[in-house]
Amino acid sequence: MPEPWKVVSSTLDKFYRVFSLRTDRAVSPRTGKEHSFFILESFSWVNVIPVTPKNEIVLVRQYRHGIQDVTLEIPGGLVEYHDNPQTAAVRELYEETGYRASEIISLGYVHPNPAIQNNRCYTFVAKNAVLSGRQEQDEKEDIEVLLKPMDSIPALIRDREITHALVLAAFYRFYMEYQGNKNKIGVYQ
């Protein structure tokens, strides 16, 4: 069975607003040889699946510069240094959509890319999400809010209208919980 590698040095190379680049030197327990690894350090992220009392999912459509295209997603963002994941989920839901929820339910987390990243992406369900204000977008956001029936989400994924990997992971967790425990996630009325 593979074992963790011993890190012999770690150097912060460069800090950017949303992540840092770090170089680690680590020794292979199998070969005893030392190797360099480049790590993107980042705050953790949150994704929120808002479900309205009518069992609609609140989605956001926004431009993503990495692919230079518009994507269909769920609200989400950074867990800032003063936040915990649930606080960040509540904040991001409101800022991106203007919606608030009666309850926030954790579905756990995934490691976005453990080969080169050190963070987690937490997923929450926002139960009984209702519009309660205006979006509070920052200068780099231009977000359209859409409502889609819960039962239309699998088709949006199948038809490749939703392609963001972390959003797909969130919906995977959602449907695993939804199918396995309708009392916890199911109908939100």
N, C-alpha and C positions, 0 to 999 in steps of 0.2 A: 504494500500500500504506500502511495506517495506520502512524504512527510513535508512539513513546512520548511522553507529554506531559511537559513540564518542571515539576517541583514547585517552587513558589516559596516555600511555607511549609508547615509541618506542626506541628500543635498537639495535644498529648494532652489531651483534654477530661475524661475520667473513667476511672478504673480500677475494675474489678470483679474478683472472684476468678478468673474463667475467661476474661475478655476485657477489652480496653480500647476506648474509643471515641476515634478520632483524626479531626481535620479537616485535610484537605490543600487547599491552593489550588494549582491547576495551570493551565498555559497550553496551549491547543489549538495544535498546530503547523499546523493547517489554517486556523484563523480568527485566531489571535493573541489571542483573548479568554481571560480568566482565569475559572475556575469553581471552586466548592467541591465537595469530595467527602468523604463520611463513611465511614470505614473501621473495621470491627471487627477489631482486632488480637487474635490468639489464638495460644496455643501450638499447634503442630501436633497432630494426632490420629492414633491408630492403630486399625485394625480387624484382628482375627485370625480366620482361618477354621481352627478346630481340627478335624483329621481323625483319628479313632481308628484303631487297627489293623484294626477291622472295617469301615472306610470309612463310619463315621457322622460327621456333622457335629455338633459341640457348639454348641448354640444357647442363648441366654439370653432369658428373657421378663422384662420389667421395665416399671415405670411411668415414663412420660415426661411431665413436667409441662407442657412446651411445647404438647402436644396434649391433655393431661389424659386420657391413655389408656395402656393397656398395649401394648407392641410386642414383636415377635419379631425378634431381632437376633443378631449374632455379638458376642463380647466385644470391648471396645474402650475407649478413653479418651484422656486427655491425654498428650502427650510433655512431661513436666515439665522445668524448666530444667536439671536435672542429668542428664537422660536423652538417649539417642539413640533413634531410632524402634524399633530392634530390642529394646533393653532395656525400653522402655515396653511393647512387645507381649508380651514374656515376663511382665512384672509384671502387666499387665492380665488376661492369660489366667488366671494363678494366682489373683489376687484375686477375680475375678468367678466363676470356675468351680471352682477347686481342681485344675485340670488342668495338667500339664507336658508338654512335647513333646521328642522326641529331636532335632528340627531345626526351625529357623525359616527359612522361605524368603520373601524379599521378592518381591512382585508389583508394586512401584512405588508411585506416589502419584497422587492426583487433587487438583485445586484445588476445594474444596467450593463456593465461590461467589466467583469472582475479581472480580466487580463490586463487592463490598463487604467481602470478607474477604481477609486477607493470608496465611492459613495453608494447610497441606497436610494431606491425610489419607492415611497410608501403609497399605498392606494387606500382611499376612503370612499365609502358610499355616503352621500348626503341625503338623508331621508326626509321626505316631504319638503323638497326644495320649492321655495316660492320667491317670485320677484319682489324685492323689498327696497330697491333703490336703483341708483344709476351705476354703471360701470365706472371704475376708477383706474383707467388704463394709464400706463406710463408712456413716455414719449416714443418708446420703441415698439409699442403695441398698436395694432389696428384690428380689433376683434369683432367679428359678427357672431351673435348668439342665435342658436337654432334649437328648436325642440323637435325631437324625433320619438315616435313610439318605441317603447322598450323592445317590442318584438321585431322592430326593423333593424336593430343593431347587427345581428348576424349577417344580414344581406349587405349592409354597408361595409362590413369587413370582407365578406366573400367577393363583393364587386370592386374591391380595392379602393373604395372611397375613404376608408380609414386605413392608413398605412404606417402610422407612427408605432414603432415597436413597443414602446412603454405603454401606450394606450391599448394596444392589443393584449399585452400582459395584464393590464388592469381589467379589461373585459373578460379575459380568461378566468381570473380570480373571481370576478363578479358572478359569472355564470356557473362556476363550480360551486360557489356558496349558494347561489339562487336555486340551482337544481338540488343541492344537498340539504338545504334548510330554509324552506320558504317562510317559516315563522320569523327567521332572523332578517332576511333580505327581501323576500317576496313582495307582495302587494303592500303599498305604503300608505293606504288610507286609514 
